[in-house]
Amino acid sequence: MIAIKTADLTQDFPSVADRVLRGEKVLIAQPKSENLVLMTEKEYKSLEQIRENRSNLARSKAKEALKKLQQQANESGTNEMSMEEINAEIAEYRKENNS
């Protein structure tokens, strides 16, 4: 990865663009460390696909965990408890574990 200043980018954009198209990463140094990275559209789309895949995987794992919890609640009968019963169970648990 090469690092250049904004002024260098504006003065020699064709050369910088050619380097990016050949696979080189370019960091554009900005004040206050608010740097930018120049990459090809193909690389950008690849990164976005990775982000989307991770997000989908996380959603899938959350759905599976919820499904498992629902199944456990059905098997134990806790899915039929009222809020009052649930609150009473929580209060009893806290009482037993704070002693």
C-alpha positions in Angstrom: 0.0 0.0 0.0 1.3 3.4 -0.9 0.4 6.6 1.0 0.0 9.9 -0.8 -1.3 13.3 0.0 -4.4 14.8 -1.5 -2.3 17.3 -3.4 -0.3 14.5 -5.0 -3.5 12.7 -6.0 -4.9 15.8 -7.8 -1.6 16.4 -9.6 -1.0 12.9 -10.8 -4.4 11.2 -10.8 -3.8 9.2 -14.0 -0.7 7.6 -12.6 -2.3 6.8 -9.3 -5.4 5.4 -11.0 -3.2 3.1 -13.1 -1.5 1.8 -10.0 -4.9 1.1 -8.4 -6.0 -0.7 -11.5 -2.9 -2.9 -11.3 -3.9 -4.0 -7.8 -2.0 -1.6 -5.6 -3.9 0.0 -2.6 -3.6 3.7 -2.2 -4.0 5.5 1.1 -4.9 9.2 0.7 -3.6 11.0 3.8 -6.0 13.6 5.1 -5.7 16.0 8.0 -6.7 14.7 11.5 -6.1 11.1 10.3 -9.4 11.0 8.3 -7.7 9.0 5.6 -9.2 7.5 2.5 -8.4 4.4 0.6 -8.6 4.2 -3.1 -9.5 0.8 -4.6 -11.1 -0.7 -7.7 -14.9 -1.2 -7.9 -14.3 -4.9 -8.1 -12.4 -4.8 -4.7 -15.1 -2.7 -3.2 -17.9 -5.0 -4.3 -15.9 -8.0 -2.9 -15.7 -6.3 0.5 -19.4 -5.5 0.4 -20.2 -9.1 -0.4 -18.1 -10.2 2.6 -19.9 -7.8 4.9 -23.3 -9.0 3.6 -22.3 -12.6 4.1 -21.2 -11.9 7.7 -24.5 -10.1 8.3 -26.5 -13.0 6.9 -24.6 -15.5 8.9 -25.2 -13.6 12.1 -28.9 -13.3 11.3 -29.0 -17.0 10.5 -27.3 -17.9 13.8 -29.7 -15.6 15.7 -32.7 -17.3 14.1 -31.4 -20.7 14.9 -30.8 -19.7 18.6 -34.3 -18.3 18.8 -35.8 -21.5 17.3 -33.9 -23.6 19.8 -35.1 -21.4 22.7 -38.7 -21.7 21.4 -38.4 -25.5 21.2 -37.0 -25.6 24.7 -39.9 -23.4 26.0 -42.4 -25.7 24.3 -40.8 -28.8 25.7 -40.6 -27.4 29.3 -44.0 -25.7 29.2 -42.6 -22.3 29.9 -44.2 -21.0 26.7 -47.5 -21.1 28.5 -46.5 -19.1 31.5 -48.1 -15.7 32.1 -46.0 -12.6 32.7 -46.9 -12.7 36.4 -45.6 -16.3 36.6 -42.4 -15.4 34.7 -41.8 -12.4 37.1 -42.4 -14.6 40.1 -39.9 -17.2 38.8 -37.3 -14.4 38.3 -37.9 -13.0 41.7 -37.6 -16.4 43.3 -34.3 -17.0 41.4 -32.9 -13.7 42.5 -33.9 -14.3 46.1 -32.2 -17.7 46.1 -29.0 -16.4 44.4 -28.6 -13.3 46.5 -28.6 -15.2 49.8 
